[in-house]
Amino acid sequence: MIQKDKGAWLWVPILYFTQGLPYVLVVTVSVIMYKKLGISNSDIGLYTSWLYLPWVLKPLWSPFVDLKSKKRNWFLIMQLLIAIALFGVGITIPTNMFFVTTLACFWMAAFASATNDIASDGYYMIGLTEKKQSFFVGMRSTFYRLAMVTGEGLIVILAGFLETKYGGSSKAWSLTMMAAATLMLIMVLSNFFATPKYENSKILEREKPRGFWEVFVSFFNKPGIGIALAFILTFRLGESQLVKMAAPFMLDDASKGGLGYSTKQIGTIFGTAGVVMLSIGGILGGILISRDGLKKWMLPMVLSLNVPNILYALLAFTKTTNIVAVTATVIFEKFGYGFGFTAFLMYLIYIADGKSKTSHYAIATGFMALGMMLPGMISGYMQEWLGYSGFFIWVVVAALPVIFLLKFIHYPADFGKKSNPKNA
């Protein structure tokens, strides 16, 4: 039997970078790509938000990941499917029906990515002791977000460079998505060699649910589950809309209320200052929760996730295109996101604790995805109705429900703390 926690400093970063990469390509980079290919904000908000659906529905097939085969096998196969789907996006962009065909390929990548999430998270909970789960939660969050910044930063920079080189968006984005698919293939090979084979027969037997329906019954019978789900659904209510319209805001010209930045400029901002601050925020969040427990840092982390959204509103109202002001906004938003999201991940781990934790975590993150999908679907319409200034004010107001719900949710004050006997 391979000892738990073995090689975690290697496989946790690689596994969660691989988990974040397809997510950012499907959910965020697709927004920038479609904007550059001439799709309207309302269509972008609506159709790319539907791509969240696999993450919403993944609890429906999560028991099969528990019941059939090993989680390591699941995530390696799903990662390979994602690479194939991304190649499909790149190949079909130059066609006349690119919007339909690329959406179909993104759908394939989304379903495979959602299944990869189930298997990867289950592997994380099997491969690490509970003490190490709390310690590495900041690390996994950081590398997940590093993957997102790689997508929003380096991959978008590449697209911007190719747009300049070829004088258009179609060929540039076709080559960019093929490059992203190649990167995904490299990550599949990295996971194959980096992840230990933790899953012996004893572990599999202990973690498997007794039956398909038992998974759902036991989850919805958890104490206080109603308030917990309301908290999960509203935690990212503001961010779910901001993430859809931040790139269009920066890309639109001044006549539409935007900043008029180029694709390359956006990629550079997110790929430099953004990646550094995201890393610092995520790692710091994990260290503090591991030291003090979740309770002490929940409110500060919720605020850190939402308060930086005010800066986007200030940019929209002042109409400043100053590179320092824009970069500072991204710096505060990325640090706040990395820091604040750590608390959310620890709360999801708490909700999933117990038997069938892999499936229960998938259900919890399914509700998290629903909380991203539904607001994201209306984000484009809200922006077109309110304008960018009014829209970002609305995003700030959308943070209020989760702050209100904080006093109603219950969890051990020292959950995630190293000295917590439960995590020892």
N, C-alpha and C positions, 0 to 999 in steps of 0.2 A: 504493500500500500504506500502511495506517495503521501508524504506528510503535508497537512494543510499549510497554507501560506507559502509554500515553496515557490521560489521564482516570481513572487508577486510583483516585485519592483520592475520586472521585465514584461510579464504578460498583461498586467492590468492596464498600463498605458497603451500598449499595442491593441488590445481587444477593444478598449473604449474609444480609441481614435477611429478604429474600423467601424464601430457602431455609429459614431457621429457623422462620418463622412457621407454615407448615402443619405442620411436624414437631411443634412444641409443642402445637398445637391437637389434632392426632391422638393424640399419645402422652401428653401430660400434662394438658392442659385437659379432655380427655375423661374422665379419671379423676375430677377434681373435679366435673364435670357429672353423671356417673353416680352419684357418691356422693350428691349433692344430690337426685337423682331417685329415690333409694331402692334402688339396686343394691347387693348385698352385696360385701364386700371380696374374697372368693374369686372371684366372677364378674368383678369389675373387673380383678383381677390377671390372670386367665386370658384374658378376651376382648380386653382392650385390649393385652395383650402379643402376641396374634396379629396385631395391626395393624402390628407390626414386620416381618412377613413380606415385604412388598414391598421393604424395604430389604435384607433378607437375600438375596432372589432377584434383585435388580437386576443382578448381574453377567451373568445369563442373556440379558438383552436389551441390555446396554451396548454390544456390538459393533455393533448396529444404529444406535445413536446416533452411533457413529464412522463407519459406512459410509454412512448415509443423511442427506442434507441438512446444514444447518449447525447447530452447537450453539446459536447464538442463536435460531434458529427453534424448536428443540426446547423450550428453557426458556420462551419466551414462550407457546407453545401449552399446555404443561403447567401453567403458572401460571394461565392462564385456566380450565382444567379444574378446578383446585383451588378457585377462587372459586365455580364452579358447584356443586361438591360441597358446599361449606360452606353455600351457600344451601339445598341439599337437606336438610342437617342441621337448619337452623333451621326449615324448613317442616314437617318431619315430627316434631319433638319433641312437639307437642301431641296426636299421634295415639295410639291405643290400643296400636299395635305399635311404639312409638317405639324400643325397644331394638334390634330387628331392622333397622328402616329407617335409623336413625342409624348403626348399625354398617356397613351397606351403603354409605352415603354416605362415611363415614370411610375405608372400604376404597378407594373410588374416589379420594379425596383422597390416600391413602397411596401408591397406585400412581403417580399423577401426580407426587406429591412426590418419590418415589424416582427417577423418570425426570428430573425437574427437577434433582435433585442431580447425576446423571451429566453432564448437559449443562452445568450451571453450573461444576462442578469442571473439566471439560474446557476450557471457555472460559477459566477462570482460568489454567490451565497454558499455554494457547496465547497469551493476551493479555499475560502478564507474563514478563519475563526471569527466570531462576532466582534471581538475586540479589533481585529484588523479590518473588518468591514467598515467600522466607524472611522478608523485612521485613514483608510484608502478612499473614502467617499469623496474627499476633496480632490484626490489624485485622479479618480475616474471622471469626476465632473470636469476637471481641468483639461484632460486629454480629449474628452468628448467635445468640449468647447474649442479646443485647439483644432480639432477636425472641422468645426463649423467656421472658424476663422480662416483655416486653409481654403475652405470653399468660398467664403465671402471675400477672402483676401487674395491668396496666391492664384487660385483658379480664375477669379474675376480679373486679376491683373493680366494673366495670360490671355484671356479673352479680349481685354482692352488693347493689348499689344498687337494681337492678330487682327483686330478691327482696323487699327492704324495701318498695318502692313498690307492688308488686302482691300482696304477701302470700303468695307461692308461688314455686316453682322452675320450673315448666313454661314459663309465658309469659316469665319472666325469661331463661331460657337460650335460648329460641327467638329472642328479639330480640337477645340477645348474639351468637349464632352468625351471624345475618344481618349484624350490624355487623362481625363478623370477616371475613365474605365481602366486604363493601364495602371494607374495608381491603386485602384481598388484590387486589381490582380496581385500587385506586389504585397498589399496588406493581407490578402488571403494566404499567400506563401509564408509571410511573417508569422501569422497566427498558427499555421500548421506546425512550425518549428518551435514557437515560443510557449505554447500552452501545454502544460503537463497533463497527463492522463489521470486526473483525480478520481474519476468515476468508477470505483470498484463496485462489486455487487452489493456490499453492505450499505454503502452510501445510497445507491440507486433504490434499494428496497426501503430505506428509511424515508427518503424524500418523495417517493411516488404516492400520489393520492390513491384512495381505495377504488374510486370510480369517477366517471366524468362529472356527474351532477353533484357529487359530494364537494367538489371544489367550489362551486358557486354557493351552495347552501352554507358551507362553513364560513365563506367570506362575508356574505350578507347577514350572518348571525353574529358577527363581531360586535362587541359593545360600542355604542355611539357611532355606528357606521354611517348613519344619515348625515350627521354634522361633519364627519370626516370627509365624506364624498363632496359635500358642499364646499368645504375648504379646498379640496383638490381641484374642483371645477373652477373655482374663482381665483386660485393662486396666481395664475398667469393671464388673467382677464385683460389687463392692459397690454402686457407684452405680446400676447397673441395677435393683437391688432397692429402694434408698433412694428413688429418684425415684418409684416406684409407691406407696409407703406413707407418704411424708412428708406429703402433703396429708390422707389419711385420719387420720393420727396427730393432726394439728392440728385436724381437724374433729370427730373423735369426742369424746364427753363423757367426764368423769372416770371414770364407772362402767365404761367400756370401755378405760381406760388412756390416753385421749387428753387433749388440752388444752382442748377445748371452744371453740375459736376460731370466729368467724363467717367466711363466705366473704369479706366485705369486708375483715376484718382480715388474712387471709392475702394477699389481693391487694395491700393497702397495704404490708405488710412486703416482699414480693417486688418490688414495683414502685418502691420508694424506695431503701432501703439496699441491697437486692439488686442493683439495676441499676447503682448506682455502683461497688460493689465488684467486680462481674463485669467491668465495663469496665476498671477499673484492673488487675485480674489478667490479663486477656487481652492488653491493650496492653503491659504490662510483660513478659509472657512472650515476646512477639514481639521486643521490643527486645533482651532479654538473649540469646536464641538468635542473633539477627542479629549481636550483638556478640561472643559467646563460642563459638558453635557448640552443637550439640545435646547432646554428650556431658556437658559440664560441668553441665547443668541437668536431665538426665533424671531422676535419683533425687530431687532436691528437688521436681521437678514431680509425680512419681508420688506422693510423700508428701503434697504439698499437696492433691492430689485426694482422698485417702483419710483423712487424719488428722482433718479436721473432722467426719467421721461419728461420732467419739467423743462429740461434743457432743450429738448427737441421743440417744445412749444415756444421757447424763447427764440430759437433760430427762425422758426416760421413767422413769428410776430415781427421780429426785427429785420427779417429778410437778409441777414448778414451772410456773406459767402466767404468771410475771413477763414482761412485755412486753420488758424490757431483755434478759433472758436469751434469750428466743426470737429476738429481732431479732439479737443478737450471734451466735447459732448460724447464722442465715441469712447474716449478713455473712461469717463465716469460711468457710462452705461455698461461697458464691458466689465469693469471691475465690480460694479454693483451686481451684475448678473452672475458672475463667477462666484462672488461671495454669498449672494442671497439664495442661489439655486441649491447650494450645499444643504441648507436646512430642509428644503423640499425633498431632496433625495433621502435624507435621514428619516424624515417623517414617513415616506413611502415604505422604507425598509421596516419601520416600526409597524405600520399597518399590515404588512405582509408576514410578519413574524409568526412562527408556528408551523404546523404541518402543511404541506402543499405550498410552501412559501414561493416557489417559482411561479406557480399559477396565480397565487394571490397578488404577487408583485405585478404580474402581467395585467391583472384586472385593474389594479390601482393605477398603473400607467396608462391603461386604456381610457379611464376616466380623465386622466391628465390630458391625453390627446384630444378627447372630446372637448375639454375646456380650451384647447387651442383651435380646434377645427371650426366650431360654431361661430365664435367671434371673428375669426379670420375670414369666414365666408362673407360677412357683411362689411368688412373693413374698407374695401374699395368703394362700396356705395356710400358709407359714412364719410369717407374722405371727399368724394365728389359732391356730396350734399353740404358738408360743413366747410370745405376748403381745408388746406393743410393746417392753418392756425387753429381753427375750431376742432379739427380732428385730434390734434395732439393734446388739446385741453381735455377732450373726451377721454383720451387714453389715461391721463392723469386721474381723472375722476373714477375711472374703472378700477382703480386700485383700492377703493374704499371698502367694498364688501369683504375682501379677505382680511383686512385689518380689523373689521368688526367681528369676524368669525373667530379670531385668534383666542378670545377669552372663553369660547365654548368648546374648543377641542381639548382632549385630554391625552396625556402621554407622560411617562416617567420623566421627572425633571432632569435626571442624570442619564437619560438614554443616550447611548453613544460615547459616554465618558469612560475612559480607560479603567477607572477604579470601580465602575459599576460591576457587581458580581455577575450580573447576567451576561456581561460582555467579556468576562475574564476567560 
